[in-house]
Amino acid sequence: MNHVIIPYGAEGQEYKARFFEELIASRPGPPFLYNDIMILVPSSRLKRTYGRLFLEIVERTQGAPVLVPPQISTLHQFFHTLSAIHGGPTLIDEYSRLVLLEGIVKEQMSKTAGFDRKASVLAPSLSAAVANIIEELSAAGVTPDRFSSVVAESEFSDKPPVRMLTEVYRQYELTLTEKRRIDPAGIPAFLEERFDPAWLSAYSTIIIDGIHDTDPCQTRVLRMIAAATKGAFLITAPSMESITQAGDYHPLKLTKEFLADLGVSVVDEPASQHPDDHFLAGLLFSDQPFAGAAKEGPSPSSFNKDIRLFSAVNTREEVSLIAGKVKQSLRSGIMPDSILVAFPSIDEYGPLAEEIFRDYGIPYNRALGRQLSTSPVTTALISLLHACQEDYSAPSLIRICTSPFLKFSDNPAVAPALDRLMRRERIMGGRDRLLSALRSRSAYEQEKDLLQEPLNDLFSALKPFTSPGQASLALWMERLTNLIAWSGISSRVSLIKGPLNINLQAFRKLSETLASLSAAGRLVPEYAYTFHEWFFLLKKTCMHTRFQVPPEDEGGVQVLGLGESMGRAWSEIYLGGLKDGAFPQRLPQNIFLPEATLETLGVHTLEKARMNAAHHFYRVLLSAPKVTLTWPENEGDRPVVPSPFLAELAPLRLAGLINGGIEKTTGIQFSLRIEESLSIPELAKAISVAGNPEGLQSDLLDADVEGMSGIRSALAYQPAEGAPSIIPPSQRGFRVTELDAYLACPYDYFVTHVLNIAPLEEATEDISPLERGSKVHAILRNFYDTWDSPITQENRNEARALLEKLADAAFATEADTFRNRREKERFLTIMAERFLDAEETLWKQGMRPAFLEQTIDVFKLRLADGTEAELRAKIDRIDVDEDGNFIIVDYKTGGYPQPKMNIEQDIFQLPVYAVMAGGTYGTTPTQGKSPQLKKPIGLAYYDLSGKHKGPARDVVLYDKDYGIDQPAAKPKASPKSADDFDTILKQSMDKARKAVEGILAGDFTATPRDANKCRYCANEIMCGKRNKE
């Protein structure tokens, strides 16, 4: 077999095309049978590339569109086929392997001290780590016996994780032998031991292309194949010289070691490299200093390779940048399928690239498969099982009833009816609670008829998954098969006809995956699972399984992962997502043994991952005349560090060989200028900023493009000449809390109090903050209905017991949820104790609670036009001394406004309460034990939660001339002179008067008191404040 070095890029692809043309020309006449040729490639995608290449060459050179193509296989598939044909043991599939390892790990953990109680929790995740390291050990040819002996001589031999790994590896190999199975890494070992050149007699030619690194055992088998057959070993690299000179950290080090292990000393180099690529290949990952390397480079005017490096403000802007550059290239005549857009993290970037490319009108082909767990079909199935895991929670039931792939989609009225029932009854889930609610008198007959049959049907179908205890994997999979048949997923998926039915492809892959798990259950029936363990296994399997999506436009721009981008000549390459941690990928540290110990066994996980990533970076830069590299500067609020590989471009930057003539290379984001818009969303945003711009081309607006009709409608819309005036409300009575809401924001007041619009509350069994406050108020009111003496240190336990009794009664009516229990505990341990602290201080000052939740129904407020309005109030408490001086008290379980040093205050309600209380009970004799009020001397909040880290009784404003220092969180701002205190009360009444006049006049403009709260306001978009700014 000849060994041939071919360069990256167009030169290498041209040689490859000539090579296969000569091979095809050796058989000039029909029949065009090439199935005696075997081509070994590194990835499944190259199989498709070679198939198309052969068909094009035969049709072009022979005029025949029909041929029997060569056999094209990945190395793993070829080895597996040889083993199966020549009596090798049966290969254990991936799912059976994971199931077997998880069972062995759980078994070993139950025997290991420290792990025995957590075996069921840790085994699923730990088994994945065990599977990875066993795969690496097997690939390196390390047997369980050798591993055990090496570990025994190390200082880590006594550690439980190491002992467990040793036993798991040994038990794994024994179990494979018992079940007559072989590990994937064992197939090359089998072939090496029994290799016979006659196995390859069916192939006249074997061509190995694109493989630059393999495991030691695989390399030895390849060496045998190369020695026994005719053909060619195509090695992609700049030159043999660049391979031999590769240092320890050079990407070609892997190729250098690979060729040495193959015993290759003589190679052919039929294709020469472009001078610019030759210079670049010697510069990247070079050992020489950056400055020296830059001096040796060509001048910018003679360097024809176009390399660009950009950074965008975030990930979306980065992909938009790439889309904009690609669109410009397509407009200049570049063929779409000659443009590569690649990302190291294709699962992260792929969906975003699809969305933005569609917006830009760019034809694309994202050939890499999707995660099966992201498919709506899989999501529908998982949602059924989630309902069991979450005890039929409201969200899980709504997901089931609204899924178009489940049987309940036939009746769209089921989901709204179920939502209404759960909100009205405050049910968050539970089979028995739902059925009880349907049987209750409060349930509407229509809801009963609509929901009873579907819910009973659902509960019956899921009953096998709610039974406690363990079951074998095969039994769980049998139950799942029955559930799928009941759900009707298959029939609903098949309703969508055509080859591009993505959901049908996903369902086929799901069925194939579930069949493999069933087979795994039959292979290892000795291991049992609880529902939660089995469900975790199912979700993990779907997450790691990929299904192939039919290409939307196979001839479009190729959006690929790095591994799939090999084997093609590209006109332009865009490599995005170059951030530290993703490229090279930051792998987790081995949890069993240090890397140094593993390296002595031939396991080089971290080093190999970095070198492979470097090889891809090196290859991409040399594979096209134009290469654009990008990275995002931020991800959310977190700054991003660029990939360390970008430092290799420093000599090019010093020599002025990148970003030639481009000024803006960092902080890039899409333009809001109309003439620079490249997509419909960008055009819409630009027009919305510019208003109704003149001179916009009519033929553009008239274009039959998706989304353009919306822009035309928006531009044609003419708002009414004047917005109709809001009809002032006819009410003349106002609660003080209403006026406070108006002062906070008139527009928000209009929405909530005039239009009576409120956000839709989530159905929950947990009490809301408002309900919690009401309960606390009721408990403290009821406390003083029973307690009529001062609180002292001596009787504090008795008072605490009374509060506990009242709390038990108040919370007894609520559902027994974690949050409700926590709220009650919080009241008893924090709020009640702070309340008792405050009461001890109060009674020592000679004051006592005189009015509890006192209601003032009518308080006349004269307006500027001479008319009167009525104020209403409900005051939590009024404390009075023996002379009738009083303090207004308001209980707070959350925050409250703080005092200011000057007279102008944000505190509004308490001063108004003081004036109303004085005016009502200071002139009219009170009934019963309540004294007549004389003069307000303070305004107090009870900080029951300790939010402001001050005293529980926080007298936020008080008359310091009264002669008693009051407890205050802000002791400098709270005390005021008698005159200042009176002024604050008058100013608050003036605010109340202006609020009433504003409401009656219909003045509901968006003028918030605190603009910082706008970001959390549900009305922010509607109020128009943002547009004014």
N, C-alpha and C positions, 0 to 999 in steps of 0.2 A: 504494500500500500504506500502510495506517495504521500508525503507530508508537504502541504503547500501553505505558505503565508500569504494572505490577501489583506490589503488595507481596508480600513473602515470607509464608509461612504460610497460615492458613485464609482470610484475606480475599482473597489472590490466587487461591487454588484455587477459592473460591466464584465469583469473577468468571470464571475460566476455564470453569467448568462452565456458567454462564449463557451465555457466549459460544458454546460448542459446542451448547447447547440451541437457541439462536436459529439457528445454522447448520443444524441438523437440521430445525428447524421450517419452514425455507424449502422443504422438500420433504415436504409433509404426507402424501402417499399413496405406496403401493408402486408400483414396486419401489424399495427403499431402496438406491440406488446412490450411493456417495460416492467412487468411485475416481477421480473427476476432481479431487479435493482432495489436495494434497500438503502434508504436515506435516514440517518439518525440525526435528530435535531434536539435542542435543549428544551423546547416548549411546544405545547399543542398548537399554538397559533402559527408557528412556522410550518406545521403540516399543511395548513390551508394555503399559506403563501407559496409553498413548493408545488402544491397541486395546481394552483392557478398558473404558476410560471411554466410548468410543463405543457399545459393545455395551450397557452399562448404561443410557445415556441413551435409546437407541432403544427398548429394551425397556420403560423406564419411561414414556416420553412417547408412544410409538406402539404399544406392546403387541406389537412384532414382535421375536422373538428372533433373526431372520436378517437380515443386511445384507451388502452388499459394502462393506467398510470403506475409509476413505481410505488413500492410499499414505503410509506413514510411513517416513522415511529419515533417517539421519545425514547431515551435510553432506558428509562424504567420500564416502559411498555415492551420494548424489545427483549430485555432480560427476562421479564415475566413470561413472555411467549416462549422463549427458549426453554425456560425451566418447566413450563407446563407440558410442552411437546415431548421432552426427553426425561419424563418421569420424576420431576422435582416435586417436593411436597406442596400442598395447597397453600396459597398465600392467604394469610389472615387479613381481612379487609379492615379499613381504618376504624369503622364503628365497633366491630368486634374487639379490636385491639384496645380501644379506649374503655369499653365495658369490662373487659378482662382485667386491665390494669386497675381500674377503679375498684373492682371487687377485691383484688389482691391487696391493694393499699388499705382498704377499709378493714380487711381481715388482719393485716399486720398491725395497723394502728390500735385495734382493739386489744392487742397483746402487748403494746408498748406503753409503759408507764408515762403518764402525762398527756397521752393522746387518747387513751381509752374512752374517756367521757365525751370527747369531741369528734369521734371517728366519723359519724354521719355528717357532721358539719364541714369538716376539713377535707374529707376524702375526695369530693368532686373536683375541688380546685387543686389539691395536692397531686391528684392522679395525672393532671395535665402536665405539671412540672416533671413528674416521674417519667411520663411517656416521652417527653422531649429529651431528657438526659439519656434514657435507655436507647432511644433512636440514635443519638449521637455516639454513644458507646458502641452500639452494634455496627454502625457505619464505619467506625474506626477500627473494627475487628477486635474489640475488647470483649472477651467472654466473661460470663459471671465469675468463673473461677479466677481468672486473671484480675478482674476488678476486686474481688474479695481479698486476694493476696496483696495487692497494692495498697488497699485501704487498711489492711491489718498492720502494715508497716508505717502508716502515717500517724500523726498526732491527733487525728480526728476520729480514729476508729471507735472510741468509746461514746461518741455523740449519738443520741437516739435517732436523729434524722438519717445519719450515715448508715447506722446498723439497719434501719428500716429499708433504705434504698438497696442495700446489699441483699437483704432477704427477698425483697420484691423482685429484683432482677433475677435471682436464682429461681424463685417460684414461677416467674413468668416463663422462663425457658423450659422448665419442667412441664408446665401446663401446655405449652405449645407442642411439645413432644408427645404428650398423652393424647392430645386432640388431633395429631397429625397435621399440624399447621406450621407455617414458617413466617417469621417476621420479614417485612420488606427488605431490611438490610441483610437478611440471611440468603436472599436469592443470589447476589453476586458471589457470596462465599460458596454456595452450592455449585454455581457454574465454574468457578475457578478450580474447585476440587475435581470436578468430573469433565472438564472441558474436552471436547472432541472436535477437531476441525471439520469432521464430516457433518456436523450440525449445520454448517454454513453452505453446504453444497447446493442448496436451492437458490443461492444468490450468485449471479455472475459478477456483480459489482456491489460493493458496499461503500457508501459515501458518508462520512461523518463531518457535520458542519456546525460551527458555532459553539461547540463545547470547549470551554477553556479551563474547567476545573471539575474534578470528581473526587469521590471518596477513594481511599487507597485501594480497597478491594475492587471497586468499579474500574479504576485505572488499570489494574493488573488484567482484568478480563478484556478491556479495550485493547491492551497490548497484545493479547493472544489473538483477538479478532483481526487486528491490523497485520499481524504476521501471517495469518492463515488465508487471507483473501486479497483479491485485487480491488483497487478503488483509489479513493483519495481521502485524506484527512485534511479538511480545510480549517485552518487556524486563522482567526481574525485578529490582526495586530498590525501596528504601523510597519514594522520590519523585524527581521530576526535580530538585528543589532539592538533595537530598543528592548527586546525581550532579554537578551543576554546581559544588558547593562542595567536592568531593573534592580533597584535597591530593595531594602527590607520593607520600605513603606510605599513602594511604587505599586500601582494597580496591576501591572504586568507581572508582579512577583508570582501570583497564582498560576499564570500561564507558563512562566519559567519553570516552576516546580513541577507542573503537570507534564510538560514536555520531557523533563529530566526523568520523571517516573515512567514515562512511555518509552524511554530509551531512544528518543529522537535526537540525532546529531546532524543529519543532513536534511535540509528543506529546500524547496523551490520557492522563488519569489518572482513569479511571472508578471505581476502588476506593480507599477511604480506609484509612489505616493505623490500627491500634489505638494509643491515646495512649501506652501503656507502650512499645510497639515504636518509636513515633516518638521518644520520649525516648532509648531505648537506641541507636537508629540514629545519633542525633546525638552520643552520648557515646563510642561505640567508635571507636578510632583518631582521636580528636579531637586538634587541636593545642593545646587549652587545658590548663592545669595540672590535675592530678588533684583537688587540693583545691577549686579553683573549680568544676570540673564536678560534684563531689559536692554542693556547696551548691545547685546549680541543680536537683537531682533532686527527685522527689516524696518524700513521707514514706513510711516503710516500711509504714504501715497502708494507704496508698492505692495502693501499687505491687503490682499483682496478678500480675505475671509471676514465676514461681518458678524462680530460677536458683541452682544449687548447685554447689559446688566441693569435691571430696574428693580426698585422697591416701591410698593404701593402702600397706602395708609392702612389697609386691612385686607382680609382674604377676598371679599367680594370685589373690591377695587382691583386687586391683583388679577383675578380672572377676567374682569371687564377690560383691563389693560391688554391681556392676551387676546381676548376676542376682538378688540379694536384693531390690533396689529394684524391678526389673521384676516379680518375683513378687508383691510387695505391690500393685503397680498392677493386675495381672491379677486379684487377689482383690477389688479394689475395683470391678471391672466395666469397666475399660478394655479396648477391643477389641485383641487381640494385634497385628493388622496395622497398627494406628495408632501402634505404638511402634517407633521407630528406634533401633538400637544400631549405632553407626558407629565405625570405627577408621581413622586415617590409614594404619596398616600392617596391612591386613586379612590379608595372608599370615602375619604373625607372630601376630596375635591370633585369627584365625578358628578354627583347630583347637581352641585352648584354650576359646574361647567356646562352641563346639559341645559339648565335653566337659562343661563346667560347666552349660550350659543343660539338657543331658540329665539330669544329676544332680539338677537342681532341678525337673525335670518341666515345663520351659517349652517350649511349641511354638515353633519358630523356622523361618525360611527364610533360609538363607545363599545368596543368589542369585548372588553373584559366583563365577565359575569357579575351579577349582583349577589349580595348576601341573601340567602333564602329567607332569613328572619325579617327582611325589609319588605317582602312581598305582601300585598293586601290579603292574599289567600292564606298565607301562613299566619298573619296577624289575626285573621278571623278565627282560625282554629285555636290559636293560643288564647284568644279572649274567652273562649268557652272554658278552658281549663283555669284561667285566671279567676273566673267566677267561683270555682271551687276553692281555690287558694285563699280568696278574699272573703269567703263566707257570703257570696252573692252580694257584694257591695253594690251601691247604686251606680258608680261609674262603670263597673264591669257589666252589669245588666244592660245599661244603656248602650254600651259598645256592641253587645250581642244583638240587641233589638234593631240597631241601625246599620249593621253590616250588610252590604248588598249580597254577600256570599252565603249568608245563613238563611234558614227557612223563614224566619220572622220578617224578612224583607218583603214578603208577599202582602203583609198587612201593615202599611205605614202608620196606622193609627195606634199601634201597640206602644211604641216608644214614647210618644207624648203622653199617653194615658198613664204609663208607668211613672214617668217623671212627675206628673201632677200628683199621683198618689203618694209618692215618697216625699215630695215637698210638703204636702198638706199634713201627712201623718208624722213628718220629721223622722223618716226611716232611712238609715244609712245602709241597711242591708240585713241579711239574715233570712233564711228560708221561712222559719216559723213566724217571724214578725210580719213578713210580707203576706203570708197566707192568712194570718190572724187579722191583718188590716183589711183584707178583702172580705172577711166574714163579718167585720164590725158593722155597726149601724151607720157609721159615718161614711162608709164607702158608697159611692153612687152606683146605682144598678147598671148603668151603662159601662162603668169601669169593671164591675164584676164580670159582666158578660164578655168584655173585651180581653181581660187579663187572666182570668182564672184558668182557662184551657191552655194558653201558651206557657204560663208559668209552671203549671203542673207538668206539662210535657217536658219543659226544660229541666225541672228538678228530677224527673224520672230518668231522663237521658244521662244526667250527670251523677246519679246516685252511685254507680260503681266506683267513682273517683272520690267519693266522700267517706267511704268505709275506712275505719282505722286499720292499722297493721301493715304488714309488708306483703308483697307479691312479687313473683318473678317478672323479669323484663318481658318475657314472651306474653304473660297474662296481661300486663299493662298495655302492650301494643295491640293485643286482641281487643281490649276494651276501647282503645283509641280507634281502631278500625270500625267498630260498631258505631262509635260516636260520629265519625266522618260520614258514614252511610246515613245516619239519622239527620245530620245537619243539612244535607243536600248541597254541599259545596261542589261536588263533581258536576251535577247537572247545571248549576248556575254558571260555573266557569265555562262549560262547553257551549253556552248560549252565544258567546262571542266567537264569531267565525273568522277565519282568515289565518294566514301564516304568521302575522305579527301580533297574535294574542299572547301578550306577555304573561297574563295570569294563567293561561293554559300551560305555558312553559314552566311556570313556577309550580303549578299543581302536579305536573308530571315529575318534576324533580323532587317535590315533597313526597309523592307516592313512592318514588324510588328510594328516598332516604328512609322513610318509615319501614319499607320492606327490608332494608339493610339492618335497621335496628331490630326488627323482628327476627331476622336470621341470627343476629348477635345474641338475642335472648335464647334462641334454641341451641346455639353453640355453647353458651355458658349458663345453663339453667340453675346452677348452684348458688348464684348470688341474687338476693332479694332486695327490693327497694320499697321505701315508703312512698306515698304520693308525692311529697315535696322533693325527695331525692330523684325520683323518676322524672318529674316535671323539670327540674333543673337540668338533668341530662338531655331532655328533649330540646329545651331552649338553647342550651350550649351547642348541640348538634346543628340546629337550624342556623345558628349564628356563624358557624364555621363552614357551612356548606354554601356553595355558590351555584346559581343556575344561569344558563346562557340566555341572554335576551336577544331576540331577532334584531338585526341591525336596522335602524331607521333609514340610513342612507349609506350603503357599504362603500360607495365611491366618494364619501364626504371626508372632511378633515378627521384624521385618526386620533381619537382620544384614548390613550392607553396608559398602562402602568409601565414602569421601566423594563421589566423583564419581557414584556410582550412587544417592545419596540425594536427588537433585534431583527436582523435579516432583511432589511429593506433599505433602499436608497431614498433619502429624503431631500426635498428642495429646501425646506425650512424646518427647524425644530424649536419648539417652545417648551422649556423645562421649568415648571413652576413649583411652588411649595417648598423652596429650598431653605428650610429652617432647621436650626439645631434641635436635635432630638427626633426629628422625622427623617433627616437625611444627613449623615447615616442615622438609622433608627436606633434609639437608645434602648437596648435590651435590658431586661431585669437581671440582676446579679443572681448567679446560681445559688440556690438556697441550701444545697447539700455540701458541696465541696468548693474550695477556692479554685479560681481559674488556673493558678500555677500547678495544682495537683492534676487537674484535668488535662493540661497541656502535656504533662509527662505521659499521659495515656493516648496522646494523639488527638485530643478533642480541643479544637481551637474555635469555640463558638463566637466569642466577641470579636476576635481578630478577623475571622473569616467574614463575619457580617460587615465589618468596616471595609475590608478589602473589596468585597463584592460591590458595595455601594460606590466606592472610589472607582472601580472598574466601569460601572455604568456612567458615572460622571465623565470619566476620561473618554469613553466610547462616544457619548453623545456629542461632546465638543468636537470630535473628529469625524462625525458622520454626516455633516451637511455644510454647505457653504455659508448658511446663515443660521446662527444659533442665538436664541434669546433666553436669558436666565432671569427668573423673577423670584421675589420673596415678599411676604407681608411684614410690615413693620409692627403691626399690632394684631392681637387676637382678642376681641372684646376690649377690656380695660388693661390687658396684660401686654407689655412690650415683648417683641419676639427677637431672638438672637439669630442672625443668619447662619446658614450651614458653614461649618469650618472649611469645606471644600472650596468655597468662594475665595478664600485667601490665596488659592493657587493662581488667581487671575491678577494678583498684585503686579507681577512684571509687565503684563499687558497694559495695565492701567498706567504704570510708570512710563511705558514706551508710547503711550497714546494710541494703542491699537484696539481699544474697545470704546463703544459709545461715541464713535467718531462724529463730531458735529452736533451732538444732542446735548442740550443744556440741562433740561429737566430730567433727572434720572432717579430722584428720590421723592418720597411723599406724594406719589402720583395718585390722583383720583379723577373720575370722569368729569368732563367739562359741563357746565350749565349753560353754555352758549348754544343757541339754536343751530347755527351753522356747523357746529362740531358734533352734533348728536349722531350716534351710530345705531341707535335702536329706538323702537317705539317708546319704551319707558323713559329713556333719556330725553327724547323729544318732548314727551308730555311734561316731564319735570322742568325742562328748559322753558317751555311756553308758560307754565304756571308761575315761574319766577319773573319772566319778562312781561307777563300780562297778555294783551292781545296785540302781538307785534305786527307792524305793517311790513309788507314786502315779502311775506312768507309765500313761497311758490304755490299757486293754486293746483298745479298738476301733482305736487307732492301730497297735498291734502286730499285730492280726489283719488289717490292711488287705492287700489283694491288690496289693502294690506290689513291683516288682522290687527285690530286696535286703533286703526286710523279713524274709523267712524266715531269712536268715542272722543277723539281729539276734535273732530269736526263739530260734533254736538256741543262740546264744551265751548268752542270758539263762537258758535252761533248763538249760544245762550245769552239772553239779555236780561239782567236782573230788573226787578220792578224799580220804577223811578224813585219810589220812597217806600221803605218798609212800613207796613201798617202799624200804627201805634198800638201798644199793648193796652188793653182795656184795664184801667185801674180796678183792683178788687173793691168790692162794696163793703167789705168787713170794716167794723169800727173797733173791734176788740182784738188785742194782740197779747200773746205770751211773751215774757221777757226773753226766753230762749229763742223765740222767732226773731226778735229784733237783733239779738247777738248774731244770729246766722246771717241776717241781712247786712250787718256791718262787716262781717267777715268777707262776704262776696255777694253783691246784689243779684248777679246772674245765677249763682248757685241757689240762692233763695227762691228765685223765680221758678227754677226747674223743680225744686223739691217741695215748695210750699204753695205755689200758685198752680203749676201744672200737675203737682202731686206725682212726679216721676221719681222712682227710686230704683237703684240697681237690683237686679234679680239675685236673691239670696241663694246660696248653695244649700241644698238639702243636707242637714247635719243633725245628729243627735247631741252634739256638743253645744253647750250654752255659749251665746255670743258675748262679747264684751259689754254690750248694752244690757243683756239679761243678767250678767254677773253683777253689774252696778246696781240694778234694781233689787237683786236679792240681798246685796250688802246693805243697801238703804233700808230694806224692810227688816232685816235682822237687827240693825242698830236702833231703828224706831221701836220695835217690839221689846228691845232690851229695856229702854226707859219707861215703857208702859208697865213693866213689871218691877223694875229696880227704882227705888225712891230715896236712896241715901247716898252719901258721898262714897266714892271709891277710894279705898286706902290700901296700904300694903297688907294689912291684916285680913281684909275681906276680898282680896283680889282673886284668890282661888275660887271663891264662891261666884264671883262675877264671871270668871272664865268658864266655869261649868254652865252657867246660864247661857252664855254666848254659844257654847258647844251644842247645847240642847236646841237652841233656836236654829243653828246652822244645820243640824240633823234634819229638822222639820222642813227647812227651806230647800235643801238639796235632795230630799227623799223623792220628790216627784220627777226628778230628772233621770235620764238613762244612765246606766252604770257603765260609763266609758272612762277611759284613762284620763282624758282631759277634764271631765267633770269631777272625777275623784281628785285630780290635781288642784282644781280650782277650790274645792272645799278645803283641802289640806293647806292650800296657800292662805285661805281666809283664817283658819284656826291658828296657824303657826306664825303668820306675819301680820295680817291686817288686825286680827283681834288683839294681839299683843300691843301693837302700836296704838290702837284705840284705847286700851286700858292705860297705857303710859300717858296719853293725852288727857284722859279723864282725871287721873290723879293730880296732874298739874292744874287742871281747871278748878277742881273743888278747893284746892289750896288757895287759889286767888279770890275765893269768896263768890264765885259765880256758879250758876247751876243751869241745866237745860230747862227752859220754861215752855218753849213751843217746839213741837215735833211735827215735821212735814206739814207746816202751817200753810193753808191755802188762802190766797187773797184773790177773790173773784172779780172785784171791781175797784180800780184805782183810777180816778179821773186825771187825764193828762191834757192840759190845754195846749193847743197848737198855735202856730203863728197867725193863722187866719181867724182865730177866736173860737173855732170849733173845738170839740173835745173828742178824745179817743179813750178807750178803756184798756188798762193794762191788767194782766193776770199773772199770778206767780204762785209757785209752790216752793216754799223755803224749807230746806232739809232740817234746819234747827236754828233756834235763837236762844243764845245764852244771856242771862240777865243777872245783875247783882242786886243787892237789897235796895239800892236807890233807883232802880229802873234803867240804869245804863246797860246797853246791850251790844252784843257782837253777833253778826250774821255768820252762820256756819254752813259750809257746803262740803259734803263727803265726796272724796275723789279716789277712785281706784286706778286712775291713769294720770295723765299730765294736766296741768292748769297754767294759766298765764302768771308770769312773775312780775313783781313790782319794779318800778323804775325810780330813779333818783329824783326826777322832776315831777311836776304835777300831772302832766299828760300820761295817762295810763291805758294799757290794753285791757285791764280788768274792768269789765262792764257790768256783768249780772249782779255781783254782790253789792256794789254801791246803789244800784237801782232797788234791789231788795231792801236795803237799809232805809231808803227814803220811803218806800211803800209801807214797810213795817211800822216806821215811826209815824207816818201819816194816818195809818189805819188803827194802830193800837196805842198811839200816844195821845189821842184826843177822845177815843171812845173807850169807856170802861170795859175791861175784859171779863169773861165769864170764868167761873171755877177758880182753879189755883193759879191761873196765868196772871202775872202782874201787869200793870200798865207800863208801857215803855216810855222812857224819858228821852234818852239821847244815844245815838249810835257812837260807839267808841272804837270799833274795830271790825275788820272783815277777815274771816279765817277759812282756809281750806284744811281739811283733814287729809294729809298725804298718807293714806292707808297702805299703799304699796311701797313707800319709801323711795319713790321715783326721784325726788329732788334732794335726797341724802341730808335732810334736815330733821327738825322735830316733827312728830306726827301731827301736832296741832300747829299749823303754820299760819300765824296771823299776818297775812301778806301786807295789810295796811291798817294802821291804828293811830289813834290820837295819843301822842306821847305826853300831852299835857294832862292826861287823866292820872298820871302818876305811877303807873305800873308798867314795867317792861314786859312785853308780851313775847312768847317764843316765836321766832321767825327764821326761815331759811336764809333770808337776806337781811341781816340785822341793821345794815346801813340804809337800805332803800325803804324798808317797811315803816319805820316811825315817821310820822308827819306832825306838824304843828296843828293846833285846832283849826286855824284858818285854812291851812292847806288841805286838811282832811275834808272840811266843809266844801271847799272849792272842787275837790275830786268828786264829791257826791253830786254837786250841781252840774259839773261837766258831763257826768254819766247820764243825768236826766236830759241834758241838752242833746246828747247822742241818741237817746231813746226817742226824743221828739223829732229829730231829723230823720231817723229811720222810719218812723211812722209816716212822716210827710213824704219821704221818698217812695214808700210802698203805695200810698194813696195816689201819688202822681204817676205811678207806672215807670219809675226810673230804675231799670234793672240792668244797667251797664256793667260790664265786667271790670270792676275796680276792686280787686282783692286787697284785703288788709295786709296779708302776708303773701307776696308773690312766690315765695319758695314752696308753698303748698300746692301751687298750680300743677307741678309735675305729677302729683298723685291724684289730681281731680279727674273724675270721669267726664266732666263737661269741657275739658280743656280744648278739644277739637272744635266744639260747637260755639264756644263763646266769642271767638274772633279775636281774642287778645293777642294770640301769637301772630296773626296776620298784621295787626296794628304795629307790632314791634318790628 
